[in-house]
Amino acid sequence: MSLQIDDIRFSYGKHLVLDGVSLEVAEGSFCALLGPNGSGKSTLTKVIAGVHRPASGTVSLGGVDVLGLGRRSHARLIGYVPQSGEVPFDLTVREAVLLGRTPHFGIGPGRADWAKVDEAIALLGLGELEDRSLSELSGGQAQRALVARALAQDTRVLLLDEPTSALDLRYQIETLQLVRQITRSHGITALIAIHDLNHAGRFCDQAVLLHQGRIQRAGTPQEAFDEAALTAIYGLDVTVEEREGYVEVRPVVREIEYQI
Amino acid sequence: MTTSVAAERDAGTPAASGGAPAPARPDRARRRTGAWRPIALAAGVVASAIAIVVAVAIGSAGISIADVWRAVVLATFGGELQADFAQAYSIVTELRLPRTLLAFGAGAALSVAGALMQGLLRNPLVSPFTLGVSPAAAFGAALAITLAGAQGVPAWVTIASALAMALLVSAFVLTLASVKRMAVATLLLLGIAVTQLFEALTSALQFAANENTLQAIIRWTFGSVNDATWSDVQVVWVVLVLALPLVLWFAKDLNAIAFAGDDAAKSLGVNVGALRVGLIVVAVLLASVVVSFCGVIGFVGLVGPHIARLVIGADHRYLLPFSVLTGGLLLLLADTVGRTVLAPAVIPVGIVVAFIGAPIFINLILTRKTALR
């Protein structure tokens, strides 16, 4: 059940955002989508999630064309964690996680739906918070509730759109560890749009560098993080070195102002 | 009635402490799966039925609750009408009952329409009139009154004109918004524009009108159920009863839009664009019918859903039916107050409900656990 993305093109109006993106993510692996702002990584996750319809190209899971499926069938295969947004109403954590069961039940949730909700809440350690209102949660806790919602959705693929951008360092690491652990324990394929190259290098099996709507480099983080390529993509000199078995990218900052 | 609602609320509001590990206490288990909510809903239905009967009995004619029951049984199942009961019977069946049912039905329709709009537009401050329904209906009515001039106009023509104008303007707003993919901000801004435009158009008619016409136009805009007839009751209740199963069917999809946002709702398998248009049409239809028959009754569509949310929570599967009850009861209360407080004078319910609704709403805003952002 590998996730295969083939020649996806997408534009907002006349602005071409994705210009023929193809990549394959093996079942149960954790893939990072990287690139500067506006490179199309968020858009790619939204296309795979069924939020946007691409102008052309296919997304298939285990050989099944998921874009040709109905919305509900699509939602049972692919889950999506958006960038955390505010909820304009008071809602308990449990109710928020139950939203993940939307594509599975008819009018009301059944026993099996609540079981999945409880499982997701337990897995994310939200048990003590489950009756709290979402608005009382910290940023990290709210983010975990969103991940729990996607887990309750019980899909084969999990997409995350910059889930760590609003979190402090500890929650960033916890979230990434958790997603990696889920890919290992549940065989779920995870795709994450993320800014931090070093986090991607540390936690992901695969790294894809997007720039101007095209894939510039892809492979393991060691393969993808090429000094020359990163320098060109970000317009900033970087050095890449291995440390304790993981690649690390450092910007080269010339301290011109201090020399004057 | 109010005490039972308060008790339900205490039972339903999760303890803020929440830090305790999860012991399998039965009340906690019930609260977690929300089994108390159907009970609260049933209690609300019973309370509403009682409230309607009591409201019918209240008034200067000295009618008892037993008389109300007797008249209802007589009217429903037939039987012999005794001469000494004839007056009470006609007061109940021809005046009080249609009036009470129209007030409850109108409040219920506006409140459920408000709950729909607040959820669909992800904004707790919108009402069924946000898209410009009420100024459009008022203009439609004013137009009919002005064109008819001195010879007067049958009530149904004014109603039809108001309804047609409200639906036409809503269709216009929705068509324009669909160009922008039904974006929430677009809908809100178009609603503001249309509201301003039609208020100006009505003002223009008023400016040109003579004394009598002006009075008729202004009188129409006071929302009231003073001239309630059984046919008014029928229309409002039929629309309400048809709309309810439809909106309940889509309640869980509405939850996804309201709580998760458009993108996440799409990824949860909800056809956001179609659902938003479809349910706004339902809300607009409910609001237009009420405005056309009763005139402009503000606040119920805003406050009704808020009260319901405080009691039963934000889940639309329960919020929508409970909004029917809170809105109905609120307007029933307002009308009962309006026709008793200065009796024999009758204050239009649209004015009373603002007096009752504004303090409730202010209290809600100030006592909310979380500030509106």
Contacts between the chains, C-beta under 8 A, distances in Angstrom:
chain1	res1	chain2	res2	distance
A	46	B	263	6.6
A	49	B	263	7.7
A	49	B	266	7.5
A	49	B	267	4.2
A	50	B	266	6.1
A	50	B	267	5.7
A	51	B	263	4.7
A	51	B	266	4.7
A	51	B	267	5.7
A	70	B	269	7.9
A	71	B	266	7.5
A	71	B	269	4.4
A	71	B	270	7.0
A	71	B	271	6.0
A	72	B	269	3.9
A	73	B	269	7.9
A	74	B	269	6.6
A	75	B	267	6.3
A	75	B	268	5.3
A	75	B	269	3.3
A	76	B	269	7.5
A	78	B	267	7.3
A	79	B	267	7.1
A	80	B	263	7.6
A	80	B	264	6.4
A	80	B	267	3.6
A	82	B	260	7.7
A	82	B	261	6.7
A	82	B	263	5.3
A	82	B	264	4.9
A	82	B	267	7.7
A	85	B	261	5.0
A	85	B	264	7.9
A	86	B	373	6.2
A	87	B	259	5.5
A	88	B	122	5.1
A	88	B	123	6.1
A	88	B	124	5.8
A	88	B	258	7.5
A	88	B	372	8.0
A	88	B	373	7.7
A	89	B	124	6.4
A	89	B	258	6.3
A	89	B	259	6.6
A	89	B	309	7.1
A	89	B	314	4.2
A	90	B	309	7.5
A	90	B	313	7.8
A	90	B	314	5.8
A	90	B	369	6.9
A	90	B	370	6.5
A	91	B	259	5.4
A	91	B	314	5.3
A	92	B	14	6.3
A	92	B	313	7.9
A	94	B	32	6.6
A	95	B	259	7.6
A	95	B	313	7.4
A	95	B	314	7.4
A	95	B	315	6.1
A	96	B	259	6.5
A	99	B	255	6.3
A	99	B	256	5.7
A	99	B	259	5.9
A	99	B	260	5.4
A	99	B	264	7.9
A	99	B	268	6.6
A	100	B	268	7.2
A	102	B	252	5.9
A	102	B	253	7.0
A	102	B	255	7.3
A	102	B	256	5.0
A	102	B	265	8.0
A	102	B	268	4.3
A	102	B	269	6.3
A	102	B	270	6.8
A	103	B	268	5.8
A	103	B	269	3.8
A	105	B	252	7.2
A	107	B	248	7.3
A	107	B	249	6.8
A	107	B	251	7.6
A	107	B	252	6.9
A	107	B	317	7.3
A	108	B	252	7.7
A	108	B	317	6.5
A	114	B	33	6.2
A	127	B	21	7.7
A	127	B	22	6.2
A	128	B	18	6.8
A	128	B	19	6.0
A	128	B	21	7.2
A	129	B	18	6.7
A	130	B	18	7.9
A	130	B	32	7.7
A	131	B	14	4.0
A	131	B	15	7.1
A	131	B	18	5.0
A	131	B	31	7.8
A	131	B	32	7.5
A	132	B	14	7.6
A	132	B	16	8.0
A	132	B	18	5.1
A	133	B	369	6.7
A	133	B	370	6.8
A	135	B	369	7.5
A	135	B	370	4.1
A	136	B	369	7.7
A	136	B	370	7.5
A	149	B	260	7.6
A	153	B	268	7.1
A	159	B	267	7.9
